[in-house]
Amino acid sequence: MKAAFLAAVIAAALPATVNAQDTGAASDTATAPDGTPAFGIEPYIGVMGGYDSYDRRSEFGSPRGGKMNGGLIQGVAGVNIPLGPVFVGAEGNVAKGFSDIDWEYGVKGRLGARAGDSGMVYASAGYEWVNGRRAYADHSDWIYGVGVEVGPKDIGLGGVTGNSGVRLRLEVDTYDFDSIRPMAGVIMHF
């Protein structure tokens, strides 16, 4: 099941990688779709919010038949390494939970394609630690996800923010295929 999901994520990302490639004439200086250098290092930070809901059959199920869930406020920091129209990266996160979740923190790698003026489409995989409250014990396991980042020009707001490096991120993660974790937030690239 895990291998099939990961294969589907990679297969979904490949067409975006092919379509994101520049079809124009080659130049002496390679650039990405947004006009930035095609190779380098792009650090970023961000704040996101969302909700994490675990299956009743997961390790976070309670003896009474309940399930762990709750809202999250999360901080992220990472670095992308552009490789022409594609990128690889690493990211760390810390999330404060509400309701049944106390804290979540983890690391993950990202692989994706740069698209549009400043957008990105990616798949991620890593390791997450989850601290539960009340009757829920602490656990850790693999986390997988997909996401998209769009810049101001991609959504028609180029004149509002200029070249500030602000992007809107939408992503969905799953903790060992036992949860669904939709998140949205603002990422600042440097």
Stockholm file with secondary structure:
# STOCKHOLM 1.0

chainA/1-190         MKAAFLAAVIAAALPATVNAQDTGAASDTATAPDGTPAFGIEPYIGVMGGYDSYDRRSEFGSPRGGKMNGGLIQGVAGVNIPLGPVFVGAEGNVAKGFSDIDWEYGVKGRLGARAGDSGMVYASAGYEWVNGRRAYADHSDWIYGVGVEVGPKDIGLGGVTGNSGVRLRLEVDTYDFDSIRPMAGVIMHF
#=GR chainA/1-190 SS CHHHHHHHHHHHHHHHHHHTSCCSCCCSSCBCTTSSBSBSCEEEEEEEEEEEEECTTSTTCCTTSCCCEEEEEEEEEEEEEEETTEEEEEEEEEEEECTTEEEEEEEEEEEEEEETTTEEEEEEEEEEEEEECTTCCCEEEEEEEEEEEECTGGGTCHHHHTTSCEEEEEEEEEETTSEEEEEEEEEEEC
#=GC SS_cons         CHHHHHHHHHHHHHHHHHHTSCCSCCCSSCBCTTSSBSBSCEEEEEEEEEEEEECTTSTTCCTTSCCCEEEEEEEEEEEEEEETTEEEEEEEEEEEECTTEEEEEEEEEEEEEEETTTEEEEEEEEEEEEEECTTCCCEEEEEEEEEEEECTGGGTCHHHHTTSCEEEEEEEEEETTSEEEEEEEEEEEC
//
